[in-house]
Amino acid sequence: MTTTFILVRHGETDWNREGRYQGKLDIPLNANGREQAAKLAAGLASLKLDAAYSSHLARAFETARTVCAKRGLEVIKEPGFAEINHGDWEGKLATEVGEQWPKELDAWRNWPHTVLMPNGERIADVQSRAVRALTQLARKHDGQTVLVAAHDATNKALLCWASEAPLSSFWRFKQDPTALNCLEVTIDGEKTTPRIVLMNSMHHTGVLVSGIVHKAL
């Protein structure tokens, strides 16, 4: 059978707005982010969810908890869905990263699959742990609909996997705050087949695309 995943990105944080790399630092949603999460919850209100998971980081967990608040559904934290570890870049503005690591930042923006964040992770590391977590949930929740709240880089890595796109295509995928994606994952023995049904939908906010551009990506 097939498991349907409602894969969302968390709402906005102050660091998103300021252009700071947050990675695995536990930055909460700001007021706008909480409003975005409420709109996501309203947009998904008519959809039956059987289970809910999120990154262990507060911004993703709060987004998922807002969606599930009126459902009586527990949100389970799954570290495999955490944001990429930006290492030494975390807490710094994009301009500060550009001043201290100009070559690395240029590579990140142009050849992201080649970059190992200073004392952090590669995109391949993120994809490996996120795909492992998702496929484990697909086996556990066969035939069900599951919410997963994660992060920009995590979602992009999963979308690369689901579309069989190389990680060099990372920046071709966009994930707005509270972006809504839908993946169907079918597991038949040892074979896993993902399919993208919906990607980066912002319909719940009343627009087709947000137009928001965050610098620290």
C-alpha positions as CSV (number, residue, x, y, z in Angstrom):
1,M,0.0,0.0,0.0
2,T,0.9,3.7,-0.1
3,T,1.5,6.2,2.7
4,T,0.6,9.8,2.0
5,F,2.9,12.4,3.6
6,I,1.8,16.0,4.2
7,L,5.3,17.5,4.3
8,V,5.4,21.1,5.5
9,R,8.1,23.7,6.3
10,H,7.9,25.6,9.6
11,G,6.6,29.2,9.8
12,E,8.8,32.2,9.9
13,T,11.3,33.0,12.7
14,D,13.0,36.3,13.6
15,W,16.2,34.8,12.3
16,N,14.6,34.0,9.0
17,R,13.5,37.7,8.7
18,E,17.0,39.0,9.8
19,G,18.8,36.7,7.4
20,R,20.6,34.6,10.0
21,Y,21.6,31.0,9.6
22,Q,19.8,29.0,12.3
23,G,20.4,25.4,11.4
24,K,20.1,23.3,14.5
25,L,19.9,26.2,16.9
26,D,16.4,26.1,18.5
27,I,14.8,29.4,17.3
28,P,11.1,29.7,17.9
29,L,8.4,31.0,15.5
30,N,7.8,34.8,15.6
31,A,4.3,36.3,15.6
32,N,4.1,36.2,11.8
33,G,5.3,32.5,11.9
34,R,2.5,31.6,14.3
35,E,0.0,33.3,12.1
36,Q,1.3,31.4,9.1
37,A,1.0,28.2,11.1
38,A,-2.6,29.0,12.0
39,K,-3.4,29.6,8.3
40,L,-1.8,26.2,7.5
41,A,-4.0,24.6,10.2
42,A,-7.1,26.1,8.7
43,G,-6.1,25.1,5.2
44,L,-5.7,21.5,6.3
45,A,-8.7,21.4,8.6
46,S,-10.8,19.2,6.3
47,L,-8.0,16.7,5.8
48,K,-7.9,13.5,8.0
49,L,-4.5,13.0,9.5
50,D,-3.6,9.6,11.2
51,A,-0.3,10.7,12.7
52,A,2.0,13.7,13.0
53,Y,5.7,14.0,13.3
54,S,8.1,16.9,13.3
55,S,11.7,17.8,13.6
56,H,12.7,18.1,17.3
57,L,13.4,21.9,16.8
58,A,10.8,24.3,18.3
59,R,9.9,26.1,15.0
60,A,8.9,22.9,13.3
61,F,7.3,21.3,16.4
62,E,5.2,24.4,17.1
63,T,4.0,24.5,13.4
64,A,3.0,20.8,13.6
65,R,1.3,21.3,17.0
66,T,-0.7,24.2,15.7
67,V,-2.0,22.0,12.8
68,C,-2.9,19.3,15.3
69,A,-4.2,21.4,18.1
70,K,-7.9,20.8,17.5
71,R,-7.4,17.1,16.4
72,G,-6.3,15.6,19.7
73,L,-3.3,14.2,17.7
74,E,0.1,13.9,19.4
75,V,3.1,15.3,17.5
76,I,6.1,13.0,17.8
77,K,9.6,14.5,17.5
78,E,11.8,12.9,14.9
79,P,15.4,14.2,14.8
80,G,15.9,12.8,11.3
81,F,13.8,15.7,10.0
82,A,16.0,18.4,11.6
83,E,17.5,21.3,9.6
84,I,20.9,21.0,8.1
85,N,23.7,21.7,10.7
86,H,25.2,24.9,9.4
87,G,28.1,24.5,11.9
88,D,30.1,27.6,12.3
89,W,27.7,29.6,10.2
90,E,24.9,29.3,12.7
91,G,23.8,32.5,14.4
92,K,25.5,34.6,11.7
93,L,24.0,36.9,9.1
94,A,24.4,35.9,5.5
95,T,26.6,39.0,5.1
96,E,28.9,37.9,7.9
97,V,29.2,34.4,6.4
98,G,30.1,36.0,3.1
99,E,32.8,38.0,4.7
100,Q,34.4,35.1,6.7
101,W,33.8,32.2,4.2
102,P,33.4,33.8,0.8
103,K,34.5,30.8,-1.2
104,E,32.4,28.4,0.8
105,L,29.3,30.6,0.5
106,D,29.8,30.9,-3.2
107,A,30.0,27.2,-3.5
108,W,26.9,26.7,-1.3
109,R,24.9,29.0,-3.6
110,N,26.2,27.5,-6.8
111,W,27.3,23.9,-6.1
112,P,25.6,23.0,-2.9
113,H,26.2,19.3,-3.2
114,T,29.9,19.9,-2.8
115,V,29.8,21.8,0.4
116,L,30.6,20.5,3.9
117,M,29.5,23.2,6.3
118,P,32.4,24.1,8.6
119,N,31.9,21.8,11.6
120,G,28.5,21.0,10.1
121,E,26.8,18.7,7.6
122,R,26.6,18.1,3.8
123,I,23.2,18.0,2.0
124,A,23.8,14.3,1.4
125,D,23.9,13.8,5.2
126,V,20.6,15.5,5.6
127,Q,19.0,13.6,2.8
128,S,20.3,10.3,4.2
129,R,18.8,10.8,7.6
130,A,15.5,12.3,6.4
131,V,14.9,9.6,3.8
132,R,15.6,7.0,6.4
133,A,13.1,8.5,8.8
134,L,10.5,9.0,6.1
135,T,10.7,5.4,4.8
136,Q,10.5,4.0,8.4
137,L,7.3,6.0,8.9
138,A,6.0,4.7,5.5
139,R,6.4,1.2,6.8
140,K,4.8,2.0,10.1
141,H,1.8,4.0,8.7
142,D,1.1,2.0,5.6
143,G,-2.2,3.3,4.0
144,Q,-2.4,6.3,6.3
145,T,-1.9,10.1,6.0
146,V,0.9,11.5,8.0
147,L,1.9,15.1,8.7
148,V,5.7,15.8,8.8
149,A,6.9,19.3,9.8
150,A,10.5,20.0,8.8
151,H,12.8,22.6,7.4
152,D,13.9,24.3,4.2
153,A,17.0,22.2,3.4
154,T,15.4,19.0,4.8
155,N,12.4,19.3,2.5
156,K,14.5,20.2,-0.5
157,A,16.7,17.1,0.1
158,L,13.5,15.0,0.3
159,L,12.1,16.5,-2.9
160,C,15.4,15.8,-4.7
161,W,15.1,12.2,-3.6
162,A,11.4,11.9,-4.5
163,S,12.0,13.3,-8.0
164,E,15.3,11.4,-8.5
165,A,17.0,14.8,-9.0
166,P,20.7,15.0,-8.1
167,L,21.6,17.1,-5.1
168,S,23.2,19.6,-7.5
169,S,19.5,20.5,-8.2
170,F,18.9,21.5,-4.6
171,W,18.3,25.2,-5.3
172,R,15.7,24.4,-8.0
173,F,13.2,23.6,-5.3
174,K,11.7,26.4,-3.3
175,Q,10.1,26.0,0.2
176,D,8.3,29.1,1.5
177,P,7.4,29.4,5.2
178,T,4.6,26.8,5.9
179,A,5.1,25.5,2.3
180,L,2.7,22.5,1.8
181,N,4.0,19.5,-0.1
182,C,2.4,16.1,-0.6
183,L,4.4,12.9,-1.2
184,E,3.0,9.4,-1.7
185,V,5.5,6.7,-0.7
186,T,4.9,3.1,-1.8
187,I,7.0,0.3,-0.3
188,D,6.9,-3.1,-2.0
189,G,9.4,-5.4,-0.3
190,E,12.8,-3.8,-0.6
191,K,11.6,-1.3,-3.3
192,T,10.5,2.2,-2.3
193,T,8.7,4.4,-4.8
194,P,8.0,8.0,-3.9
195,R,5.8,10.3,-5.9
196,I,5.4,14.1,-5.6
197,V,1.7,15.1,-5.7
198,L,2.0,18.7,-4.6
199,M,4.9,21.0,-4.0
200,N,5.4,24.4,-2.3
201,S,1.7,25.2,-2.2
202,M,0.8,28.4,-0.4
203,H,-2.9,28.3,-1.2
204,H,-3.7,28.3,2.5
205,T,-2.3,31.8,2.8
206,G,-4.4,33.1,0.0
207,V,-1.6,33.4,-2.6
208,L,-0.1,31.1,-5.1
209,V,3.5,31.9,-4.1
210,S,4.7,34.0,-1.1
211,G,7.3,36.0,-2.9
212,I,9.3,35.9,0.4
213,V,13.1,35.6,-0.1
214,H,15.1,34.8,3.0
215,K,18.8,35.5,2.8
216,A,20.2,32.8,5.1
217,L,19.5,29.8,2.9
